[in-house]
Amino acid sequence: MAQLLISVSSVDEAQMALEHGADFIDLKDPNKGALGALSLEIVREAVVFVSLHDAHGKRLTSATIGDLPMQPALILERVAALASTEVDIIKIGFFAGADYQPCLDALQVITKAGVKLVAVLFAEFEYPANLIHAIKAAGFYGVMLDTSHKNGATFLDYFSEDEIRNLAEQVQTQGLIFGLAGSLNIQHIAMVKPLNPTYMGFRGGVCLDNQRKSNLDAEKIKALRKMM
C-alpha cells in the first residue's frame, strides 16, 4: 500500500499532518518554488517534534535543499547542512539543462556516510536514458517524480500510464523507493494507486481552496488517509 506524504512549512503544520495520518512529514517552503527550502532551524524543530510525538517511531521526515542549479559544490554544501538537522531523507531537484554526473559523483561522500537522498525528477523535463542507473550507482535512496511548474498540471498531463509504469519499474528494479507528487488531489488516488508507488505526495491538494501557499486543511488530510 502506498504511503502518504504531506508537505508542511512549519512545526504547526507538521503536527497537523502527524495527527491525521501522514507517513512522511515533508518539509519545504511553497513560497520559494517547486522545492523551496525552509530554514535549518525550522527543519530541525520539526524533526525533533516528529521524533517526540510519533508514538510508534514509524513516521519519516524529509526536506528539500531548494531550487538550486546543478553545481556540485553548492549542492554538496546544502545537503551537508541539511543533514546536520538529522532529517531522515533529503530531496534534491534534478533541474533541466544540466550534466548530472558531477553532482552524483560529489554526493557519494554523503551517501556513503549513510545519508538517504532522493532525486526529484520533473515531469516537464527530459532526462538521459541512463539516469536512474546513475542515481542508483551514486548510492541514492530513491527517486520521486514531481512537477516543476505549479500550475495545476500533474505528471498525468505529461506521461501516458504506460510511460509512468515503465519509469516506476525502472526505479523499483534498481531497489529504490519511488514517489509520485505534483498537484495531486484526492481525485487522483484511484488513478495513481495501480502504479504501486512507495508514497504519494500532496501539498496543494490538502490546502484550503487547493492553493499550495494556503494553510493545510485537516479534513482533506483525513479524507486522503481513508482513501489510501
FIDRENNU-422370 format. One record per residue: x, y, z of N, C-alpha, C, O in turn; residue in one letter. Coordinates in steps of 0.001 Angstrom, whole numbers, plus 500000, padded with zeros to 6 digits. Layout:
XYZXYZXYZXYZa/...
//
This chain:
500830498806500000500000500000500000500865501245500000501823501340500768m/500535502198499144501307503432499078501161504216500377500098504232500998a/502246504861500770502227505690501966501880507130501597501940507524500433q/501518507898502613501035509262502418502093510270502853502515510287504009l/502516511112501909503447512200502201502686513521502161501991513822501191l/502827514298503222502236515628503282503360516646503430504189516540504334i/503383517627502541504398518683502623503920519773503573502793520257503466s/504783520149504494504441521142505519505513522225505547506645522015505111v/505128523388506071506062524506506096506352525031507497507031526045507653s/505842524347508509506042524802509884505854523637510845505391522566510452s/506213523851512094506002522823513111504511522601513336504080521468513549v/503715523677513291502270523533513469501670522657512371500826521805512649d/502103522863511122501609522024510033502110520590510177501392519643509855e/503338520431510660503861519081510898503002518351511920502737517157511780a/502572519065512939501706518472513952500383518015513343499916516912513625q/499781518861512509498516518504511869498680517270510990497861516354511040m/499741517249510184499973516111509297500197514831510098499690513767509743a/500951514945511167501236513791512016499959513263512665499726512055512702l/499137514174513176497917513780513886496895513121512968496075512322513421e/496939513450511684495914512954510784496422511882509814495785511609508796h/497564511280510132497927510038509468498993510072508400499159509088507680g/499726511172508268500806511196507277501903510214507665502261510103508838a/502431509506506681503565508598506907504890509343506751505870509046507434d/504901510322505832506072511167505602505684512610505921504679513116505422f/506476513253506741506326514684507011507417515376506202508598515317506545i/506999516033505119507925516607504148508024518110504353507019518817504282d/509225518597504605509440519989504973509938520802503789511037520579503281l/509101521761503353509524522652502283508704523931502325507650523988502958k/509205524963501640508560526270501621507878526466500271508564526670499270d/506537526411500215505843526546498927505947527938498323505604528136497157p/506412528897499099506575530258498585507884530450497829508127531518497267n/508724529425497812510055529565497214510292528589496067511414528127495862k/509248528278495327509427527422494169508967526000494377508339525672495383g/509292525154493402508852523761493429509373523018494650508650522237495268a/510641523269494995511277522584496130511899523605497075513043523453497502l/511143524633497393511665525702498250512150525192499593511489524376500234g/513296525672500009513908525208501257513461526047502447513414527275502375a/513140525377503525512908526040504799514241526295505493515262525719505118l/514230527152506495515456527386507255515855526119507999515010525289508334s/517136525982508251517609524815509007516978524770510393516731523692510934l/516720525942510963516122525995512295514724525376512296514394524585513180e/513907525735511311512549525170511242512599523672510985511853522907511597i/513478523255510078513609521819509797513999521075511066513415520042511394v/514981521603511771515457520935512991514333520849514029514148519806514657r/513595521927514208512498521933515181511423520917514799510887520221515661e/511114520834513517510086519895513064510547518444513228509766517583513630a/511799518184512920512346516831513078512269516401514542511881515272514842v/512634517293515437512560516984516874511114516752517290510819515821518041v/510216517597516802508793517452517151508267516089516716507627515391517502f/508530515708515479508037514422514977508635513276515785507936512321516124v/509914513370516090510570512319516873509932512151518251509788511035518750s/509554513272518855508987513229520207507530512793520225507058512253521225l/506805513024519119505366512801519128504907511610518275503715511309518219h/505833510952517629505488509752516861505616508550517790506707508024518006d/504483508130518330504487507107519373505122505801518923505756505112519723a/504960505451517648505461504166517160506794504276516427507358503262516016h/507298505483516262508594505675515631508650505260514177509718504905513679g/507512505298513476507457504828512093507373505957511070507554505714509877k/507104507183511508506963508288510568508342508783510151509276508805510953r/508454509171508911509715509670508389509604511155508079508537511644507708l/510708511861508232510772513264507838511644513391506599512616512658506420t/511271514340505750512097514654504589512144516165504439511290516879504965s/513147516647503720513281518086503498514008518325502189514780517485501726a/513751519475501605514340519835500322515477520837500506515509521587501482t/516408520835499555517535521774499628517260523059498870518086523972498887i/516105523151498197515777524351497440515936524156495942516489523157495481g/515440525130495196515541525090493733516919525608493325517096526790493033d/517880524703493314519275525087493096519780524610491740519333523580491236l/520712525356491147521367524869489928522226523659490253522685523496491384p/522436522821489265523179521588489490524686521850489485525408521450488572m/525128522530490528526543522833490728527044521966491884526567522119493009q/527987521066491637528378520079492657528729520664494012528243520177495033p/529567521704494047529986522257495336528799522838496094528690522661497307a/527910523531495386526738524139496017525783523076496534525304523163497665l/525507522079495713524602521003496125525160520278497342524438520025498307i/526431519948497295527059519219498398527001520029499694526731519483500764l/527255521326499590527219522192500777525827522208501404525686522080502621e/524798522366500567523433522435501088522988521095501666522319521053502698r/523353520018501012522981518692501516523643518433502865523001517935503791v/524919518768502976525629518559504237525006519378505364524879518897506490a/524619520611505059523989521461506068522658520878506511522356520845507704a/521859520415505549520553519854505882520699518540506644519884518239507516l/521714517766506332521950516507507045522197516744508527521915515876509352a/522726517920508869523009518229510282521740518329511116521808518265512343s/520574518486510473519302518551511199518799517177511602517853517066512383t/519428516119511072519038514736511310517679514386510686517014513449511128e/517275515138509665516100514758508894516369513405508242517505513106507874v/515330512590508098515529511218507610515942511154506143516798510351505770d/515335511999505313515550511950503866515756513358503331515059514289503734i/516712513513502425516966514812501792516632514709500313517107513808499622i/515814515637499831515353515633498436516124516670497628516304517811498055k/516572516244496452517376517100495578516709517174494215516508516145493569i/516365518374493769515753518546492465516763518434491344517817519068491381g/516438517626490344517283517484489155516668518359488063515816517926487287f/517137519604488038516571520572487121517169520429485725518221519814485547f/516485521002484741516820520782483335518128521449482935518606522373483594a/518695520954481832519857521577481221521145521394481983522005522274481970g/521292520271482642522479520057483468523152518728483125522521517795482631a/524450518679483405525183517416483392525122516893484821525780517432485712d/524346515862485037524063515416486396525203514622487032525287514545488257y/526069514040486229527069513139486771528028513806487765528329513202488794q/528523515031487503529410515654488502528750515797489875529408515614490899p/527461516119489902526761516214491187526618514841491831526810514694493038c/526285513846491032526172512489491565527506512018492135527546511390493193l/528585512319491440529907511932491931530223512624493253530734511998494181d/529916513923493336530216514688494552529406514189495741529888514211496873a/528188513742495495527295513347496582527584511959497137526995511566498143l/528474511216496505528768509881497013529397509913498399529240508970499174q/530095510973498708530660511086500051529543511170501089529712510725502224v/528406511741500700527252511853501589526511510524501702526169510087502801i/526267509889500568525529508626500603526338507526501297525773506659501964t/527652507569501136528490506559501803528490506733503312528795505799504054k/528142507946503768528034508202505201526670507792505756526408507941506949a/525805507274504881524509506765505330523357507734505213522249507431505655g/523595508901504623522513509869504445521622509409503290522117509034502228v/520321509442503505519360508987502495518968510156501593518400511145502054k/519278510030500307518969511062499324517920510558498342517943509402497920l/517004511450497990516003511158496959516170512168495827516171513377496059v/516309511669494615516395512521493428514991512853492963514186511958492707a/514695514150492853513384514580492378513487514926490892514163515881490509v/512811514140490071512744514401488638511431515131488341510448514978489067l/511425515911487286510255516733486982509616516291485671510301516041484679f/508296516201485690507559515669484548507751516500483286507635515981482176a/508044517787483452508183518673482294509506518488481548509641518938480410e/510483517828482180511827517748481617512107516370481022511478515378481389f/513057516332480103513554515064479580514911514769480210515715515671480445e/515146513486480479516375513086481168517103512014480366516491511319479554y/518419511878480595519180510818479909518628509435480246518150509203481356p/518697508546479306518133507208479480518797506446480626518171505583481242a/520062506760480914520793506018481948520745506688483312521465506271484220n/519911507724483485519968508497484729519568507674485948520211507792486991l/518536506851485854518108506064487017519233505150487474519484505013488671i/519905504529486521521046503675486872522148504489487551522745504033488526h/522418505682487042523465506532487623523088506977489033523947507058489911a/521820507261489250521344507648490587521550506499491569522016506707492689i/521207505303491150521431504128491995522921503937492282523308503676493421k/523756504069491245525199503869491409525801504880492372526811504596493015a/525190506061492480525686507094493397525236506866494831525611507623495727a/524443505840495056524053505487496415522775506125496911522508506133498113g/521974506665495990520725507302496406519748506290496984519838505090496725f/518813506806497776517791506006498440516534505871497583515826504868497669y/516259506885496754515040506818495969514956507875494894515835508724494745g/513863507796494145513546508734493063512096509156493231511237508354493597v/511843510411492962510488510951493041510175511692491752511029512404491223m/508968511534491245508524512301490080507571513383490559506581513093491232l/507869514629490212507096515786490657506869516684489443507210516318488318d/506293517857489678506165518860488631506920520109489041506915520495490210t/507563520732488083508323521950488344507439523187488327507606524092489144s/506495523219487386505604524372487238504309524088487987503530523221487591h/504088524810489052502916524558489890501706525313489345501269526324489894k/501181524772488231500075525409487525498822524535487499497895524785486729n/498804523521488338497665522616488396497823521351487579497069520397487766g/498802521328486668499058520123485879499770519084486738500568519433487608a/499481517806486492500155516716487183501010515936486185500987516213484986t/501755514969486688502558514133485784501665513400484796502129512995483730f/500382513221485133499443512552484246499168513363482980498676512830481986l/499491514657483027499336515510481843500537515418480907500479515917479784d/501611514796481345502846514721480558503205513303480135503931513109479160y/502703512320480857503064510936480601501827510080480409500789510330481023f/501935509073479559500887508067479468501014507125480667502035507109481356s/499965506345480901500013505386482003501149504386481809501814504013482776e/501379503946480569502460503000480291503823503623480563504714502955481087d/503996504894480213505278505556480456505557505682481949506687505473482390e/504540506021482722504715506108484167505031504744484753505896504619485621i/504334503728484281504577502370484788506001501919484460506651501275485283r/506481502252483274507850501891482903508865502589483797509854501987484213n/508614503872484094509518504596484988509511503970486376510563503773486984l/508321503661486869508218503039488195508990501725488233509687501436489205a/508865500938487181509566499656487135511078499850487081511823499107487720e/511532500843486321512977501135486277513507501452487661514540500931488081q/512783502317488368513223502744489705513195501566490670514166501320491385v/512087500841490689511928499762491659512850498580491365513280497885492286q/513156498348490086514108497297489732515486497594490294516250496679490600t/515803498876490430517089499277490998517088499221492534518101499516493169q/515960498847493119515877498762494575515705500101495255516033500251496432g/515188501081494519514984502425495052513516502625495400512642502025494774l/513239503467496397511855503834496655511404504784495554512222505462494933i/510092504826495318509557505625494217508364506428494701507378505865495177f/508457507755494576507372508629494989506763509368493818507436509649492827g/505473509684493940504759510455492926504089511646493593503452511504494636l/504234512821492987503643514033493551503430515032492420503626514714491247a/503021516254492794502866517317491811501417517631491513500852517094490560g/500797518499492320499402518939492128498403517798492214497320517877491633s/498750516750492926497806515644493112496740516036494137497007516798495067l/495533515504493952494491515677494952493739514355495101494113513353494491n/492700514353495896492029513099496242491467512380495018491363511154495008i/491103513145493985490545512527492780491573511709492003491196510870491185q/492862511937492245493904511239491502494290509891492127494976509092491490h/493861509638493349494351508460494062494028507165493321494883506289493191i/492805507047492841492415505809492151493258505571490906493523504423490549a/493684506647490237494499506509489032495951506172489367496625505482488602m/496426506658490505497840506521490852498133505215491584499210504647491405v/497219504734492389497471503538493197497916502322492396498792501594492861k/497347502060491195497787500884490431499249500937489996499815499916489605p/499867502121490058501277502255489690502208501788490806503420501690490618l/501623501501491975502362500968493132503538501843493574504635501330493795n/503323503162493705504413503985494246504650503664495712503754503184496406p/505852503931496173506127503779497610505302504780498401504779504464499469t/505190505982497868504372507000498519503808507964497485504331508095496378y/502723508639497875502143509731497094502280511009497913502029511023499118m/502684512084497231502920513334497924501872514387497609501433514522496467g/501475515134498635500434516149498488500822517441499202501419517423500278f/500467518558498577500522519866499227499262520656498864498366520806499694r/499187521163497624498018521942497236496713521195497445495715521788497853g/496713519905497169495505519100497290494992518940498698493864518489498895g/495812519308499708495358519237501102495366520626501753495375520750502978v/495363521665500911495317523037501415493939523647501180493156523145500373c/493655524721501885492422525451501672492356525931500231493326526487499717l/491211525722499573490989526128498178491987525502497206492164525998496093d/492644524409497623493628523716496782494780524617496349495375524405495292n/495092525614497159496184526536496874497378526172497740497297526241498966q/498483525787497120499616525226497858500251526198498846500939525779499777r/500020527509498642500572528505499562499628528811500723499969529580501621k/498441528206500699497474528384501785497780527420502928498702526608502842s/496996527523503994497159526642505138496626525245504845495751525066503998n/497158524270505549496662522909505412495229522802505921494810523544506810l/494490521866505341493113521587505724493073520187506332493263519194505630d/492825520112507633492860518829508342491863517831507757492159516639507673a/490688518308507354489669517411506831490124516751505526489817515585505277e/490847517490504707491349516926503454492413515862503724492459514842503036k/493258516094504712494268515086505061493592513812505545493976512710505151i/492592513962506393491869512794506904491187512027505772491193510796505756k/490603512761504829489940512101503702490936511337502843490646510230502390a/492116511926502614493156511231501866493596509958502576493778508913501952l/493764510064503882494207508909504661493235507749504489493656506598504367r/491951508040504477490948506977504318491015506362502927490785505164502763k/491330507181501923491378506703500537492615505868500258492585505010499376m/493710506096500991494955505409500731494858503929501106495828503188500951m/
//
